[in-house]
Amino acid sequence: MQFPFTRIGIRLQVPSQSLLKNKMSTDWQDNSWQQEFLEMKAHKPKDIKLLMDGPRGLMDAMKLGSLHEEYKRLKKRQNNE
């Protein structure tokens, strides 16, 4: 792949296709963490509904992201014990 900047001495690195494929292999439909997280600890009713039904807007998606980060922290702590 040629870039217009190569003629002035700037060389850009293009990642290989295999690297891009590995980086972008997230399965967005994988909800198994949500079921596991529900069993890990007690949750507020609003959080339970969000984990079971999924996000309905931007704020729900942001809250679900924070719940996923909390799940990863708890999972890591469980694996270390």
N, CA, C and O atoms as CSV, one atom per row, in Angstrom:
chain,resi,resn,atom,element,x,y,z
A,1,MET,N,N,0.837,-1.165,0.000
A,1,MET,CA,C,0.000,0.000,0.000
A,1,MET,C,C,0.891,1.241,0.000
A,1,MET,O,O,1.800,1.348,0.823
A,2,GLN,N,N,0.648,2.144,-0.881
A,2,GLN,CA,C,1.432,3.364,-1.011
A,2,GLN,C,C,0.717,4.528,-0.353
A,2,GLN,O,O,-0.498,4.678,-0.490
A,3,PHE,N,N,1.456,5.339,0.350
A,3,PHE,CA,C,0.913,6.540,0.963
A,3,PHE,C,C,1.551,7.752,0.296
A,3,PHE,O,O,2.700,7.683,-0.140
A,4,PRO,N,N,0.826,8.854,0.212
A,4,PRO,CA,C,1.396,10.048,-0.423
A,4,PRO,C,C,2.556,10.646,0.359
A,4,PRO,O,O,3.310,11.454,-0.184
A,5,PHE,N,N,2.714,10.267,1.622
A,5,PHE,CA,C,3.758,10.861,2.447
A,5,PHE,C,C,5.124,10.228,2.215
A,5,PHE,O,O,6.121,10.755,2.708
A,6,THR,N,N,5.209,9.128,1.489
A,6,THR,CA,C,6.488,8.465,1.307
A,6,THR,C,C,7.454,9.315,0.489
A,6,THR,O,O,8.667,9.164,0.637
A,7,ARG,N,N,6.968,10.183,-0.349
A,7,ARG,CA,C,7.873,10.984,-1.176
A,7,ARG,C,C,8.590,12.077,-0.392
A,7,ARG,O,O,9.590,12.614,-0.869
A,8,ILE,N,N,8.100,12.420,0.809
A,8,ILE,CA,C,8.795,13.433,1.605
A,8,ILE,C,C,9.570,12.803,2.756
A,8,ILE,O,O,10.062,13.513,3.633
A,9,GLY,N,N,9.682,11.478,2.759
A,9,GLY,CA,C,10.533,10.820,3.734
A,9,GLY,C,C,9.826,10.256,4.946
A,9,GLY,O,O,10.478,9.692,5.824
A,10,ILE,N,N,8.512,10.390,5.022
A,10,ILE,CA,C,7.780,9.823,6.152
A,10,ILE,C,C,7.281,8.447,5.742
A,10,ILE,O,O,6.580,8.305,4.741
A,11,ARG,N,N,7.646,7.436,6.522
A,11,ARG,CA,C,7.194,6.080,6.217
A,11,ARG,C,C,6.177,5.656,7.271
A,11,ARG,O,O,6.447,5.725,8.470
A,12,LEU,N,N,5.026,5.226,6.822
A,12,LEU,CA,C,3.990,4.764,7.728
A,12,LEU,C,C,3.959,3.247,7.723
A,12,LEU,O,O,4.069,2.624,6.667
A,13,GLN,N,N,3.811,2.656,8.889
A,13,GLN,CA,C,3.734,1.207,9.001
A,13,GLN,C,C,2.276,0.795,8.884
A,13,GLN,O,O,1.412,1.348,9.564
A,14,VAL,N,N,2.009,-0.159,8.036
A,14,VAL,CA,C,0.667,-0.703,7.876
A,14,VAL,C,C,0.627,-2.046,8.589
A,14,VAL,O,O,1.438,-2.922,8.287
A,15,PRO,N,N,-0.307,-2.230,9.538
A,15,PRO,CA,C,-0.363,-3.516,10.234
A,15,PRO,C,C,-0.771,-4.642,9.293
A,15,PRO,O,O,-1.539,-4.434,8.353
A,16,SER,N,N,-0.253,-5.827,9.555
A,16,SER,CA,C,-0.585,-6.965,8.708
A,16,SER,C,C,-2.046,-7.356,8.907
A,16,SER,O,O,-2.652,-7.024,9.927
A,17,GLN,N,N,-2.605,-8.058,7.933
A,17,GLN,CA,C,-3.999,-8.472,8.008
A,17,GLN,C,C,-4.245,-9.415,9.181
A,17,GLN,O,O,-5.297,-9.350,9.818
A,18,SER,N,N,-3.275,-10.298,9.475
A,18,SER,CA,C,-3.469,-11.231,10.590
A,18,SER,C,C,-3.531,-10.480,11.917
A,18,SER,O,O,-4.289,-10.868,12.805
A,19,LEU,N,N,-2.748,-9.416,12.067
A,19,LEU,CA,C,-2.779,-8.620,13.282
A,19,LEU,C,C,-4.129,-7.922,13.418
A,19,LEU,O,O,-4.703,-7.879,14.506
A,20,LEU,N,N,-4.631,-7.378,12.319
A,20,LEU,CA,C,-5.934,-6.725,12.363
A,20,LEU,C,C,-7.037,-7.717,12.688
A,20,LEU,O,O,-7.959,-7.400,13.439
A,21,LYS,N,N,-6.948,-8.906,12.133
A,21,LYS,CA,C,-7.965,-9.914,12.371
A,21,LYS,C,C,-7.969,-10.339,13.839
A,21,LYS,O,O,-9.040,-10.518,14.420
A,22,ASN,N,N,-6.803,-10.502,14.445
A,22,ASN,CA,C,-6.717,-10.893,15.855
A,22,ASN,C,C,-7.200,-9.788,16.779
A,22,ASN,O,O,-7.829,-10.073,17.798
A,23,LYS,N,N,-6.924,-8.551,16.451
A,23,LYS,CA,C,-7.325,-7.435,17.294
A,23,LYS,C,C,-8.832,-7.202,17.233
A,23,LYS,O,O,-9.418,-6.706,18.195
A,24,MET,N,N,-9.454,-7.549,16.134
A,24,MET,CA,C,-10.856,-7.235,15.934
A,24,MET,C,C,-11.736,-8.481,15.994
A,24,MET,O,O,-12.754,-8.552,15.306
A,25,SER,N,N,-11.358,-9.450,16.801
A,25,SER,CA,C,-12.117,-10.687,16.857
A,25,SER,C,C,-13.062,-10.722,18.060
A,25,SER,O,O,-13.391,-11.805,18.545
A,26,THR,N,N,-13.498,-9.576,18.545
A,26,THR,CA,C,-14.411,-9.523,19.682
A,26,THR,C,C,-15.783,-10.010,19.256
A,26,THR,O,O,-16.324,-9.578,18.238
A,27,ASP,N,N,-16.343,-10.925,20.057
A,27,ASP,CA,C,-17.692,-11.408,19.803
A,27,ASP,C,C,-18.659,-10.547,20.598
A,27,ASP,O,O,-18.798,-10.726,21.808
A,28,TRP,N,N,-19.324,-9.620,19.936
A,28,TRP,CA,C,-20.193,-8.668,20.617
A,28,TRP,C,C,-21.473,-9.325,21.120
A,28,TRP,O,O,-22.176,-8.728,21.936
A,29,GLN,N,N,-21.796,-10.520,20.668
A,29,GLN,CA,C,-23.006,-11.203,21.108
A,29,GLN,C,C,-22.759,-12.122,22.301
A,29,GLN,O,O,-23.691,-12.781,22.760
A,30,ASP,N,N,-21.548,-12.184,22.809
A,30,ASP,CA,C,-21.213,-13.065,23.926
A,30,ASP,C,C,-21.715,-12.452,25.229
A,30,ASP,O,O,-21.159,-11.466,25.714
A,31,ASN,N,N,-22.774,-13.044,25.794
A,31,ASN,CA,C,-23.360,-12.540,27.028
A,31,ASN,C,C,-23.068,-13.450,28.211
A,31,ASN,O,O,-23.670,-13.284,29.272
A,32,SER,N,N,-22.164,-14.403,28.056
A,32,SER,CA,C,-21.895,-15.352,29.126
A,32,SER,C,C,-21.350,-14.663,30.375
A,32,SER,O,O,-21.615,-15.112,31.491
A,33,TRP,N,N,-20.602,-13.591,30.204
A,33,TRP,CA,C,-20.064,-12.891,31.362
A,33,TRP,C,C,-21.188,-12.284,32.193
A,33,TRP,O,O,-21.069,-12.183,33.414
A,34,GLN,N,N,-22.276,-11.881,31.545
A,34,GLN,CA,C,-23.375,-11.259,32.267
A,34,GLN,C,C,-24.051,-12.261,33.200
A,34,GLN,O,O,-24.358,-11.929,34.345
A,35,GLN,N,N,-24.285,-13.477,32.725
A,35,GLN,CA,C,-24.886,-14.507,33.578
A,35,GLN,C,C,-23.959,-14.844,34.743
A,35,GLN,O,O,-24.408,-14.990,35.880
A,36,GLU,N,N,-22.684,-14.965,34.458
A,36,GLU,CA,C,-21.712,-15.280,35.511
A,36,GLU,C,C,-21.630,-14.145,36.528
A,36,GLU,O,O,-21.533,-14.394,37.730
A,37,PHE,N,N,-21.669,-12.912,36.056
A,37,PHE,CA,C,-21.583,-11.755,36.941
A,37,PHE,C,C,-22.812,-11.652,37.842
A,37,PHE,O,O,-22.700,-11.240,38.996
A,38,LEU,N,N,-23.977,-12.022,37.325
A,38,LEU,CA,C,-25.192,-12.007,38.141
A,38,LEU,C,C,-25.072,-12.953,39.331
A,38,LEU,O,O,-25.630,-12.686,40.396
A,39,GLU,N,N,-24.350,-14.050,39.156
A,39,GLU,CA,C,-24.190,-15.037,40.220
A,39,GLU,C,C,-23.051,-14.696,41.180
A,39,GLU,O,O,-22.963,-15.289,42.255
A,40,MET,N,N,-22.181,-13.758,40.818
A,40,MET,CA,C,-21.009,-13.431,41.637
A,40,MET,C,C,-21.346,-12.620,42.879
A,40,MET,O,O,-20.730,-12.811,43.928
A,41,LYS,N,N,-22.307,-11.726,42.776
A,41,LYS,CA,C,-22.596,-10.814,43.883
A,41,LYS,C,C,-24.027,-10.315,43.774
A,41,LYS,O,O,-24.710,-10.560,42.780
A,42,ALA,N,N,-24.470,-9.614,44.803
A,42,ALA,CA,C,-25.801,-9.005,44.793
A,42,ALA,C,C,-25.763,-7.733,43.942
A,42,ALA,O,O,-24.772,-7.002,43.942
A,43,HIS,N,N,-26.851,-7.484,43.225
A,43,HIS,CA,C,-26.933,-6.319,42.336
A,43,HIS,C,C,-28.203,-5.537,42.620
A,43,HIS,O,O,-29.160,-6.069,43.182
A,44,LYS,N,N,-28.204,-4.286,42.232
A,44,LYS,CA,C,-29.402,-3.461,42.288
A,44,LYS,C,C,-30.386,-3.966,41.229
A,44,LYS,O,O,-29.958,-4.509,40.211
A,45,PRO,N,N,-31.677,-3.800,41.444
A,45,PRO,CA,C,-32.657,-4.260,40.443
A,45,PRO,C,C,-32.437,-3.641,39.056
A,45,PRO,O,O,-32.625,-4.306,38.037
A,46,LYS,N,N,-32.042,-2.379,39.028
A,46,LYS,CA,C,-31.796,-1.720,37.741
A,46,LYS,C,C,-30.616,-2.381,36.999
A,46,LYS,O,O,-30.651,-2.541,35.779
A,47,ASP,N,N,-29.581,-2.759,37.752
A,47,ASP,CA,C,-28.420,-3.422,37.149
A,47,ASP,C,C,-28.782,-4.823,36.658
A,47,ASP,O,O,-28.296,-5.262,35.616
A,48,ILE,N,N,-29.634,-5.522,37.408
A,48,ILE,CA,C,-30.065,-6.857,36.986
A,48,ILE,C,C,-30.823,-6.762,35.664
A,48,ILE,O,O,-30.596,-7.556,34.752
A,49,LYS,N,N,-31.718,-5.793,35.569
A,49,LYS,CA,C,-32.486,-5.606,34.333
A,49,LYS,C,C,-31.552,-5.290,33.163
A,49,LYS,O,O,-31.728,-5.810,32.061
A,50,LEU,N,N,-30.565,-4.440,33.412
A,50,LEU,CA,C,-29.605,-4.074,32.370
A,50,LEU,C,C,-28.791,-5.286,31.928
A,50,LEU,O,O,-28.571,-5.486,30.734
A,51,LEU,N,N,-28.345,-6.091,32.883
A,51,LEU,CA,C,-27.558,-7.278,32.546
A,51,LEU,C,C,-28.383,-8.324,31.797
A,51,LEU,O,O,-27.860,-9.037,30.941
A,52,MET,N,N,-29.660,-8.412,32.119
A,52,MET,CA,C,-30.499,-9.421,31.476
A,52,MET,C,C,-31.056,-8.962,30.130
A,52,MET,O,O,-31.116,-9.749,29.185
A,53,ASP,N,N,-31.462,-7.697,30.036
A,53,ASP,CA,C,-32.118,-7.201,28.821
A,53,ASP,C,C,-31.182,-6.484,27.859
A,53,ASP,O,O,-31.496,-6.342,26.677
A,54,GLY,N,N,-30.045,-6.035,28.352
A,54,GLY,CA,C,-29.116,-5.306,27.496
A,54,GLY,C,C,-29.390,-3.812,27.503
A,54,GLY,O,O,-30.410,-3.370,28.031
A,55,PRO,N,N,-28.489,-3.032,26.922
A,55,PRO,CA,C,-28.634,-1.577,26.922
A,55,PRO,C,C,-29.707,-1.107,25.945
A,55,PRO,O,O,-29.914,-1.707,24.890
A,56,ARG,N,N,-30.385,-0.021,26.319
A,56,ARG,CA,C,-31.407,0.555,25.454
A,56,ARG,C,C,-31.010,1.943,24.952
A,56,ARG,O,O,-31.731,2.555,24.165
A,57,GLY,N,N,-29.875,2.427,25.406
A,57,GLY,CA,C,-29.412,3.736,24.989
A,57,GLY,C,C,-27.955,3.924,25.375
A,57,GLY,O,O,-27.308,2.998,25.865
A,58,LEU,N,N,-27.444,5.121,25.153
A,58,LEU,CA,C,-26.041,5.419,25.405
A,58,LEU,C,C,-25.685,5.282,26.880
A,58,LEU,O,O,-24.657,4.695,27.217
A,59,MET,N,N,-26.521,5.817,27.759
A,59,MET,CA,C,-26.217,5.753,29.195
A,59,MET,C,C,-26.238,4.306,29.684
A,59,MET,O,O,-25.415,3.921,30.515
A,60,ASP,N,N,-27.172,3.505,29.175
A,60,ASP,CA,C,-27.200,2.087,29.537
A,60,ASP,C,C,-25.939,1.379,29.052
A,60,ASP,O,O,-25.385,0.541,29.763
A,61,ALA,N,N,-25.489,1.710,27.856
A,61,ALA,CA,C,-24.279,1.093,27.309
A,61,ALA,C,C,-23.056,1.464,28.145
A,61,ALA,O,O,-22.178,0.632,28.374
A,62,MET,N,N,-23.003,2.710,28.597
A,62,MET,CA,C,-21.886,3.131,29.441
A,62,MET,C,C,-21.926,2.412,30.785
A,62,MET,O,O,-20.885,1.987,31.286
A,63,LYS,N,N,-23.106,2.269,31.371
A,63,LYS,CA,C,-23.245,1.563,32.650
A,63,LYS,C,C,-22.881,0.092,32.474
A,63,LYS,O,O,-22.216,-0.486,33.334
A,64,LEU,N,N,-23.312,-0.524,31.365
A,64,LEU,CA,C,-22.972,-1.920,31.102
A,64,LEU,C,C,-21.464,-2.088,30.947
A,64,LEU,O,O,-20.903,-3.096,31.377
A,65,GLY,N,N,-20.813,-1.111,30.339
A,65,GLY,CA,C,-19.352,-1.141,30.224
A,65,GLY,C,C,-18.683,-1.086,31.591
A,65,GLY,O,O,-17.700,-1.787,31.829
A,66,SER,N,N,-19.208,-0.256,32.489
A,66,SER,CA,C,-18.617,-0.186,33.828
A,66,SER,C,C,-18.879,-1.476,34.604
A,66,SER,O,O,-18.030,-1.908,35.384
A,67,LEU,N,N,-20.038,-2.093,34.402
A,67,LEU,CA,C,-20.320,-3.381,35.037
A,67,LEU,C,C,-19.379,-4.459,34.506
A,67,LEU,O,O,-18.945,-5.336,35.254
A,68,HIS,N,N,-19.067,-4.392,33.223
A,68,HIS,CA,C,-18.143,-5.369,32.638
A,68,HIS,C,C,-16.747,-5.205,33.221
A,68,HIS,O,O,-16.069,-6.199,33.482
A,69,GLU,N,N,-16.310,-3.978,33.429
A,69,GLU,CA,C,-15.007,-3.739,34.062
A,69,GLU,C,C,-14.997,-4.260,35.492
A,69,GLU,O,O,-14.001,-4.831,35.936
A,70,GLU,N,N,-16.099,-4.070,36.219
A,70,GLU,CA,C,-16.195,-4.597,37.581
A,70,GLU,C,C,-16.142,-6.124,37.560
A,70,GLU,O,O,-15.501,-6.743,38.409
A,71,TYR,N,N,-16.824,-6.724,36.579
A,71,TYR,CA,C,-16.787,-8.182,36.426
A,71,TYR,C,C,-15.359,-8.669,36.202
A,71,TYR,O,O,-14.940,-9.656,36.807
A,72,LYS,N,N,-14.608,-7.986,35.339
A,72,LYS,CA,C,-13.232,-8.399,35.060
A,72,LYS,C,C,-12.360,-8.293,36.312
A,72,LYS,O,O,-11.513,-9.153,36.550
A,73,ARG,N,N,-12.565,-7.237,37.116
A,73,ARG,CA,C,-11.798,-7.100,38.363
A,73,ARG,C,C,-12.125,-8.225,39.331
A,73,ARG,O,O,-11.220,-8.816,39.921
A,74,LEU,N,N,-13.412,-8.528,39.502
A,74,LEU,CA,C,-13.809,-9.609,40.406
A,74,LEU,C,C,-13.299,-10.961,39.919
A,74,LEU,O,O,-12.849,-11.786,40.713
A,75,LYS,N,N,-13.370,-11.179,38.620
A,75,LYS,CA,C,-12.901,-12.444,38.029
A,75,LYS,C,C,-11.396,-12.613,38.258
A,75,LYS,O,O,-10.926,-13.700,38.595
A,76,LYS,N,N,-10.658,-11.531,38.070
A,76,LYS,CA,C,-9.208,-11.576,38.270
A,76,LYS,C,C,-8.891,-11.856,39.743
A,76,LYS,O,O,-7.984,-12.628,40.052
A,77,ARG,N,N,-9.640,-11.227,40.640
A,77,ARG,CA,C,-9.434,-11.446,42.063
A,77,ARG,C,C,-9.747,-12.888,42.450
A,77,ARG,O,O,-9.040,-13.476,43.269
A,78,GLN,N,N,-10.802,-13.463,41.868
A,78,GLN,CA,C,-11.148,-14.863,42.152
A,78,GLN,C,C,-10.073,-15.809,41.643
A,78,GLN,O,O,-9.747,-16.795,42.304
A,79,ASN,N,N,-9.524,-15.517,40.481
A,79,ASN,CA,C,-8.485,-16.385,39.908
A,79,ASN,C,C,-7.188,-16.317,40.706
A,79,ASN,O,O,-6.432,-17.287,40.743
A,80,ASN,N,N,-6.926,-15.186,41.341
A,80,ASN,CA,C,-5.699,-15.044,42.138
A,80,ASN,C,C,-5.791,-15.747,43.489
A,80,ASN,O,O,-4.770,-16.072,44.094
A,81,GLU,N,N,-7.013,-15.981,43.960
A,81,GLU,CA,C,-7.173,-16.632,45.273
A,81,GLU,C,C,-7.055,-18.127,45.194
A,81,GLU,O,O,-7.166,-18.810,46.212
